Amino acid sequence: MIQAGKLRRKIVIQENQYPRDDFGKAVRDEYGAPIDNWVDIWTCYASMEPLSGKEYFAAQQIQAEQITRFRIRYPRIQIHPGMRVKHHDPVLDADRHFDIGAVIDQNEMHVEVWLMTTEEVKPIPAVNL
């Protein structure tokens, strides 16, 4: 059983619902890629547990990635990989987005769900004091 006091982060589960034209085809940008349209599906409270981070070199620059586990009560909706978690960070005063990679029903008891997510960490610009 998850304790209510640990669920102190308000999160929003979002799903990418690509906009469609009058003929039902996905609207694309000038490069032919579908246009993202992230829609809020469900709001709940969660515990947020950073598990690990890594840096790797790709496309001539250093990329950083952080793996985070969100623990929530069993949801009333179906959550699946491909969705994302939006969390407003009050310290940075900015929204952070975490891509859901796995949804784990802890012990198959339908009480607690773990959302295993990754976040591409963007460098924070230096502040001149």
C-alpha positions in Angstrom: 0.0 0.0 0.0 1.3 3.4 -0.9 1.2 6.1 1.8 -0.7 9.3 0.8 2.0 11.5 2.3 4.5 10.3 -0.3 2.3 11.3 -3.2 3.2 15.0 -3.1 4.0 15.7 -6.8 1.1 16.7 -9.0 1.5 15.2 -12.5 -0.4 15.2 -15.7 -0.5 12.2 -18.0 -0.5 13.3 -21.7 -1.1 11.5 -24.9 0.0 12.6 -28.4 -3.1 13.0 -30.5 -1.9 14.0 -34.0 -4.2 16.6 -35.6 -6.0 15.3 -38.7 -7.2 17.1 -41.9 -10.7 16.8 -43.4 -9.7 13.5 -45.0 -8.5 11.8 -41.8 -4.8 12.0 -42.7 -2.3 13.2 -40.1 -1.3 16.9 -40.6 2.5 17.1 -41.4 5.0 19.9 -41.2 7.2 21.1 -44.1 9.6 18.2 -43.6 6.9 15.5 -43.7 6.9 14.7 -40.0 3.6 14.6 -38.1 2.8 17.6 -35.9 2.8 16.9 -32.1 -0.4 17.7 -30.2 0.1 16.6 -26.6 -3.3 16.5 -24.8 -3.9 16.2 -21.0 -5.6 12.9 -20.2 -5.4 12.5 -16.5 -4.1 14.5 -13.5 -3.0 12.7 -10.3 -0.5 12.8 -7.4 2.7 10.8 -7.5 6.0 10.2 -5.8 9.0 11.0 -8.0 12.2 9.0 -7.6 15.2 9.7 -9.8 16.9 6.4 -10.4 19.9 7.1 -12.6 21.4 9.4 -15.2 23.8 9.1 -18.1 25.6 11.2 -20.6 26.4 10.1 -24.1 27.9 11.6 -27.2 25.5 11.9 -30.2 25.3 14.2 -33.2 28.4 16.1 -32.3 27.2 17.1 -28.8 26.8 15.7 -25.4 23.3 14.4 -24.5 22.1 13.8 -21.0 19.3 11.4 -20.0 17.7 10.8 -16.6 15.6 7.8 -15.6 12.9 8.5 -13.2 10.2 6.3 -11.5 6.8 7.8 -10.7 4.6 5.8 -8.3 0.9 6.4 -8.5 -2.3 4.8 -7.3 -3.8 2.4 -9.8 -5.3 4.6 -12.5 -8.8 4.7 -13.8 -7.4 5.0 -17.4 -5.1 2.9 -19.4 -1.6 4.3 -19.4 0.9 2.9 -22.0 4.4 3.6 -23.3 4.3 6.4 -25.8 2.5 8.7 -23.4 4.4 11.2 -21.2 4.3 12.7 -17.8 4.2 16.5 -17.4 5.4 17.8 -14.0 5.8 21.5 -13.1 9.0 22.1 -11.3 8.5 25.0 -8.8 12.2 25.6 -8.4 12.9 26.1 -12.1 9.4 27.5 -12.7 9.1 25.3 -15.8 7.3 22.2 -17.0 9.4 19.0 -17.3 8.4 16.2 -19.7 9.1 12.5 -19.1 8.6 9.9 -21.8 6.9 6.8 -20.4 8.9 3.6 -21.3 7.2 1.1 -19.1 4.1 0.8 -17.0 4.4 -1.7 -14.1 1.4 -2.9 -12.0 3.3 -3.6 -8.8 2.7 -7.2 -7.7 -0.3 -7.3 -10.1 -2.5 -6.2 -7.2 -4.1 -3.2 -9.0 -3.1 -0.9 -6.1 0.1 0.8 -7.2 1.6 1.5 -10.6 5.2 2.4 -11.5 5.8 4.6 -14.5 9.4 4.1 -15.7 10.3 7.3 -17.6 13.2 9.0 -19.3 13.8 12.7 -19.5 16.3 14.3 -21.9 18.0 16.8 -19.8 18.5 20.2 -21.4 21.4 22.3 -20.2 20.5 25.1 -17.9 21.8 28.4 -19.2 24.4 30.1 -17.0 23.2 33.0 -15.0 25.5 36.0 -14.6 25.5 37.4 -11.1 
